[in-house]
Amino acid sequence: MAVAHRHLAEVYDRLGNEKNAAHYYARFIRMWRDCDPELRPPVDSAERALEGLTSETITNRRRGVRPLARRCHGLQASSVNNAPGRAARIGDFA
């Protein structure tokens, strides 16, 4: 379950949804904070991502910058890859 939280955090981070990304990174870190040393690198990576996300969010709020996902709210699935009727997938926005 913890790995699913990490993956959700990464997806939300790529989509520009900082609130949900931070939530799932924090849950993953909380679940694995006492893991074995050989499993520590993903936790360290998640901690760095959460720190960067938090500081980026604060900086962007001061500048008035909105996340990409909010700026592209009206984006149509067909405009992502010029294939009318094709449903957009998460990888289309990366």
C-alpha positions in Angstrom: 0.0 0.0 0.0 2.8 2.4 0.8 4.3 2.0 -2.7 0.9 2.9 -4.2 1.0 6.1 -2.2 4.4 6.9 -3.6 3.2 6.3 -7.1 0.1 8.5 -6.5 2.3 11.3 -5.2 4.5 11.1 -8.3 1.4 11.2 -10.6 -0.1 14.2 -8.8 3.3 15.9 -8.8 3.6 15.5 -12.6 0.0 16.8 -13.0 0.8 19.9 -10.9 -1.6 19.0 -8.1 0.7 20.0 -5.3 -1.8 19.5 -2.5 -2.5 15.8 -3.3 1.2 15.2 -4.2 2.3 16.5 -0.8 -0.4 14.5 1.0 0.6 11.2 -0.6 4.3 11.8 -0.2 3.8 12.5 3.5 1.7 9.3 3.8 4.4 7.2 2.1 7.1 8.7 4.3 5.0 8.1 7.5 4.4 4.5 6.5 8.1 3.7 5.7 9.9 6.0 8.2 11.1 2.9 10.2 12.0 0.8 7.2 15.2 -1.3 6.9 18.3 0.6 5.8 18.4 -1.1 2.4 14.8 0.2 1.7 15.7 3.8 2.7 16.6 5.3 -0.7 12.9 5.6 -1.9 12.0 7.3 1.5 14.9 9.7 1.1 13.8 10.5 -2.4 10.2 11.1 -1.3 11.4 13.4 1.5 13.4 15.5 -1.0 10.5 15.6 -3.4 8.2 16.7 -0.6 10.6 19.4 0.5 11.0 20.7 -3.0 7.3 20.6 -3.6 6.6 22.5 -0.4 9.2 25.2 -1.1 8.1 25.4 -4.8 4.5 25.8 -3.7 5.3 28.7 -1.3 7.5 30.4 -4.0 4.8 30.1 -6.6 2.1 31.4 -4.3 4.2 34.5 -3.7 4.6 35.0 -7.4 1.0 34.2 -8.2 1.9 31.2 -10.4 -0.7 28.6 -10.8 0.2 24.9 -11.3 0.2 23.6 -14.9 -2.8 21.4 -14.3 -4.9 24.4 -13.4 -3.6 26.5 -16.3 -4.6 23.8 -18.7 -8.1 23.2 -17.3 -9.7 23.6 -20.7 -7.3 21.3 -22.5 -9.1 18.8 -24.7 -7.9 15.2 -24.9 -7.6 15.5 -28.7 -5.3 18.5 -28.5 -2.8 16.5 -26.5 -1.7 14.3 -29.5 -4.0 15.4 -32.3 -6.0 12.2 -32.3 -9.7 13.1 -32.1 -11.7 10.9 -29.8 -8.7 9.4 -28.0 -8.9 9.5 -24.3 -6.1 11.3 -22.6 -3.7 9.3 -20.4 -1.5 10.6 -17.6 1.6 10.0 -19.7 0.3 12.5 -22.3 0.9 15.4 -19.9 4.4 14.5 -18.8 
